[in-house]
Amino acid sequence: ESPQRQNMVEKGNPFIVGVLILGNIIILVRRFGGLGSSGVHAPCGPPQQGLTSSLLFSPLPNPKYLVLMLIVYIFECASCITSYTHRDFVVSNHRMVTKQMLTFYAAPTAQGRELTRMWDRIMMEQQCCGATGPLDWVNHTSTFRSFYPEGLAPWPFLCCKRDANFVILSPEGCRVGHVDYINTKGCFEHIENAVNSYTWGISWFGFAILMFTCPVMLLAMYHYTTL
């Protein structure tokens, strides 16, 4: 996965939210704006005209523009539906997350380093280990195992319990898997909740915009076809 997709596990990614808001603002401005000779100026006139007047008395749009509006609207619907349906694919499939972790964690590539930093941060902040638990690193073949023998490091030391100063309580106890010195909880629950929250927010935001723009688009098409 690319670094951009890896960031999906973070709640409220400001870049993605900003792009979505900017895109929808542009679409709304284009739908509400007048279409003069330049095709880009906003509606103007006396304040009492309002949105309805600017929509009804602006020059008639080109039929191609109405078709383009419909196509954009369909793609917006598809993106919302895809976001919601793929949520189930990610949050219900811990095997996919486990496979990605085992494949890229500790890999000496740009993608591997990025994914390693992400997993290190999650395991440190959430006090968890692996996707479903420490045994993920023992029961499966992994890139991490090719660099660190099981006798030296059965699992990453980010799985070890730490004190208030983030110092490992007992490296040897963590190495042998003592429950008092290793985090036994998997990280998939945190990833599941983060992806679930992110996709729900994106989906409902998109559907809210669609519900608002649908009557405007239908009114514009009706106005064009009846004049």
URMOJO-V293907 format. One record per residue. RES is the residue in three letters. SS is DSSP state (H for helix, E for strand, C for the rest). PHI is phi in whole degrees, -180 to 180 (none if undefined). PSI is psi as a letter, one per 30 degrees, with the letter a starting at -180 (NA if undefined). Layout:
res=RES ss=SS phi=PHI psi=PSI
res=RES ss=SS phi=PHI psi=PSI
//
This chain:
res=GLU ss=C phi=none psi=l
res=SER ss=C phi=-79 psi=l
res=PRO ss=H phi=-57 psi=e
res=GLN ss=H phi=-65 psi=e
res=ARG ss=H phi=-72 psi=e
res=GLN ss=H phi=-63 psi=e
res=ASN ss=H phi=-70 psi=f
res=MET ss=H phi=-64 psi=f
res=VAL ss=H phi=-75 psi=f
res=GLU ss=C phi=-89 psi=k
res=LYS ss=C phi=-75 psi=k
res=GLY ss=C phi=61 psi=h
res=ASN ss=C phi=-56 psi=j
res=PRO ss=H phi=-66 psi=e
res=PHE ss=H phi=-66 psi=e
res=ILE ss=H phi=-64 psi=e
res=VAL ss=H phi=-62 psi=e
res=GLY ss=H phi=-63 psi=e
res=VAL ss=H phi=-63 psi=e
res=LEU ss=H phi=-64 psi=e
res=ILE ss=H phi=-65 psi=e
res=LEU ss=H phi=-62 psi=e
res=GLY ss=H phi=-62 psi=e
res=ASN ss=H phi=-70 psi=e
res=ILE ss=H phi=-64 psi=e
res=ILE ss=H phi=-61 psi=e
res=ILE ss=H phi=-63 psi=e
res=LEU ss=H phi=-65 psi=e
res=VAL ss=H phi=-62 psi=e
res=ARG ss=H phi=-67 psi=e
res=ARG ss=H phi=-77 psi=e
res=PHE ss=H phi=-90 psi=f
res=GLY ss=C phi=-74 psi=l
res=GLY ss=C phi=-75 psi=l
res=LEU ss=C phi=-118 psi=i
res=GLY ss=C phi=-84 psi=a
res=SER ss=C phi=-64 psi=e
res=SER ss=C phi=-85 psi=f
res=GLY ss=C phi=76 psi=g
res=VAL ss=C phi=-130 psi=f
res=HIS ss=C phi=-81 psi=l
res=ALA ss=C phi=-81 psi=l
res=PRO ss=C phi=-63 psi=k
res=CYS ss=C phi=-136 psi=l
res=GLY ss=C phi=133 psi=a
res=PRO ss=C phi=-60 psi=k
res=PRO ss=H phi=-59 psi=e
res=GLN ss=H phi=-69 psi=f
res=GLN ss=H phi=-64 psi=e
res=GLY ss=H phi=71 psi=a
res=LEU ss=H phi=-68 psi=e
res=THR ss=H phi=-63 psi=e
res=SER ss=H phi=-65 psi=e
res=SER ss=H phi=-66 psi=f
res=LEU ss=H phi=-79 psi=e
res=LEU ss=H phi=-82 psi=f
res=PHE ss=C phi=-108 psi=g
res=SER ss=C phi=-76 psi=l
res=PRO ss=C phi=-55 psi=k
res=LEU ss=C phi=-63 psi=k
res=PRO ss=C phi=-74 psi=l
res=ASN ss=C phi=-69 psi=k
res=PRO ss=H phi=-55 psi=e
res=LYS ss=H phi=-63 psi=e
res=TYR ss=H phi=-67 psi=e
res=LEU ss=H phi=-65 psi=e
res=VAL ss=H phi=-64 psi=e
res=LEU ss=H phi=-63 psi=e
res=MET ss=H phi=-58 psi=e
res=LEU ss=H phi=-65 psi=e
res=ILE ss=H phi=-64 psi=e
res=VAL ss=H phi=-61 psi=e
res=TYR ss=H phi=-64 psi=e
res=ILE ss=H phi=-63 psi=e
res=PHE ss=H phi=-66 psi=e
res=GLU ss=H phi=-63 psi=e
res=CYS ss=H phi=-61 psi=e
res=ALA ss=H phi=-63 psi=e
res=SER ss=H phi=-66 psi=e
res=CYS ss=H phi=-66 psi=e
res=ILE ss=H phi=-65 psi=e
res=THR ss=H phi=-63 psi=e
res=SER ss=H phi=-60 psi=e
res=TYR ss=H phi=-72 psi=e
res=THR ss=H phi=-70 psi=e
res=HIS ss=H phi=-72 psi=f
res=ARG ss=H phi=-58 psi=e
res=ASP ss=H phi=-64 psi=e
res=PHE ss=H phi=-65 psi=e
res=VAL ss=H phi=-79 psi=e
res=VAL ss=H phi=-75 psi=f
res=SER ss=C phi=-104 psi=g
res=ASN ss=C phi=-126 psi=i
res=HIS ss=H phi=-71 psi=f
res=ARG ss=H phi=-65 psi=e
res=MET ss=H phi=-65 psi=e
res=VAL ss=H phi=-66 psi=e
res=THR ss=H phi=-63 psi=e
res=LYS ss=H phi=-63 psi=e
res=GLN ss=H phi=-62 psi=e
res=MET ss=H phi=-63 psi=e
res=LEU ss=H phi=-67 psi=f
res=THR ss=H phi=-79 psi=e
res=PHE ss=H phi=-108 psi=f
res=TYR ss=C phi=-65 psi=k
res=ALA ss=C phi=73 psi=g
res=ALA ss=C phi=-71 psi=k
res=PRO ss=C phi=-83 psi=h
res=THR ss=C phi=-124 psi=l
res=ALA ss=H phi=-61 psi=e
res=GLN ss=H phi=-66 psi=e
res=GLY ss=H phi=-65 psi=e
res=ARG ss=H phi=-65 psi=e
res=GLU ss=H phi=-65 psi=e
res=LEU ss=H phi=-68 psi=e
res=THR ss=H phi=-63 psi=e
res=ARG ss=H phi=-62 psi=e
res=MET ss=H phi=-64 psi=e
res=TRP ss=H phi=-67 psi=e
res=ASP ss=H phi=-60 psi=e
res=ARG ss=H phi=-66 psi=e
res=ILE ss=H phi=-64 psi=e
res=MET ss=H phi=-65 psi=e
res=MET ss=H phi=-72 psi=e
res=GLU ss=H phi=-73 psi=e
res=GLN ss=H phi=-95 psi=f
res=GLN ss=C phi=53 psi=h
res=CYS ss=C phi=-130 psi=l
res=CYS ss=C phi=-146 psi=k
res=GLY ss=C phi=65 psi=a
res=ALA ss=C phi=-80 psi=e
res=THR ss=C phi=-115 psi=f
res=GLY ss=C phi=153 psi=l
res=PRO ss=C phi=-60 psi=f
res=LEU ss=C phi=-68 psi=f
res=ASP ss=H phi=-57 psi=e
res=TRP ss=H phi=-81 psi=f
res=VAL ss=H phi=-102 psi=e
res=ASN ss=H phi=-86 psi=f
res=HIS ss=C phi=-130 psi=l
res=THR ss=C phi=-74 psi=k
res=SER ss=C phi=-147 psi=l
res=THR ss=H phi=-64 psi=e
res=PHE ss=H phi=-58 psi=e
res=ARG ss=H phi=-68 psi=f
res=SER ss=H phi=-69 psi=f
res=PHE ss=H phi=-103 psi=f
res=TYR ss=C phi=-128 psi=j
res=PRO ss=C phi=-60 psi=l
res=GLU ss=C phi=-62 psi=e
res=GLY ss=C phi=-68 psi=f
res=LEU ss=C phi=-86 psi=e
res=ALA ss=C phi=-149 psi=j
res=PRO ss=C phi=-61 psi=f
res=TRP ss=C phi=-149 psi=l
res=PRO ss=C phi=-60 psi=k
res=PHE ss=H phi=-72 psi=f
res=LEU ss=H phi=-69 psi=f
res=CYS ss=H phi=-79 psi=f
res=CYS ss=E phi=-76 psi=k
res=LYS ss=C phi=-71 psi=k
res=ARG ss=E phi=-130 psi=l
res=ASP ss=C phi=-86 psi=a
res=ALA ss=C phi=-64 psi=f
res=ASN ss=C phi=-96 psi=g
res=PHE ss=C phi=64 psi=g
res=VAL ss=C phi=-97 psi=k
res=ILE ss=E phi=-59 psi=k
res=LEU ss=C phi=-64 psi=e
res=SER ss=C phi=-153 psi=j
res=PRO ss=H phi=-56 psi=e
res=GLU ss=H phi=-70 psi=e
res=GLY ss=H phi=-64 psi=e
res=CYS ss=H phi=-68 psi=e
res=ARG ss=H phi=-64 psi=e
res=VAL ss=H phi=-86 psi=f
res=GLY ss=C phi=86 psi=g
res=HIS ss=C phi=-67 psi=k
res=VAL ss=C phi=-64 psi=f
res=ASP ss=C phi=-80 psi=f
res=TYR ss=C phi=-127 psi=g
res=ILE ss=E phi=-137 psi=k
res=ASN ss=C phi=-79 psi=j
res=THR ss=C phi=-92 psi=f
res=LYS ss=C phi=-79 psi=k
res=GLY ss=C phi=-80 psi=l
res=CYS ss=C phi=-92 psi=f
res=PHE ss=H phi=-64 psi=e
res=GLU ss=H phi=-60 psi=e
res=HIS ss=H phi=-65 psi=e
res=ILE ss=H phi=-63 psi=e
res=GLU ss=H phi=-60 psi=e
res=ASN ss=H phi=-66 psi=e
res=ALA ss=H phi=-67 psi=e
res=VAL ss=H phi=-65 psi=e
res=ASN ss=H phi=-60 psi=e
res=SER ss=H phi=-64 psi=e
res=TYR ss=H phi=-64 psi=e
res=THR ss=H phi=-70 psi=e
res=TRP ss=H phi=-62 psi=e
res=GLY ss=H phi=-62 psi=e
res=ILE ss=H phi=-64 psi=e
res=SER ss=H phi=-64 psi=e
res=TRP ss=H phi=-70 psi=e
res=PHE ss=H phi=-64 psi=e
res=GLY ss=H phi=-63 psi=e
res=PHE ss=H phi=-65 psi=e
res=ALA ss=H phi=-63 psi=e
res=ILE ss=H phi=-64 psi=e
res=LEU ss=H phi=-64 psi=e
res=MET ss=H phi=-65 psi=e
res=PHE ss=H phi=-77 psi=e
res=THR ss=H phi=-84 psi=f
res=CYS ss=H phi=-59 psi=e
res=PRO ss=H phi=-63 psi=e
res=VAL ss=H phi=-65 psi=e
res=MET ss=H phi=-65 psi=e
res=LEU ss=H phi=-65 psi=e
res=LEU ss=H phi=-65 psi=e
res=ALA ss=H phi=-65 psi=e
res=MET ss=H phi=-67 psi=e
res=TYR ss=H phi=-64 psi=e
res=HIS ss=H phi=-61 psi=e
res=TYR ss=H phi=-70 psi=e
res=THR ss=H phi=-77 psi=f
res=THR ss=H phi=-99 psi=f
res=LEU ss=C phi=-112 psi=NA
//
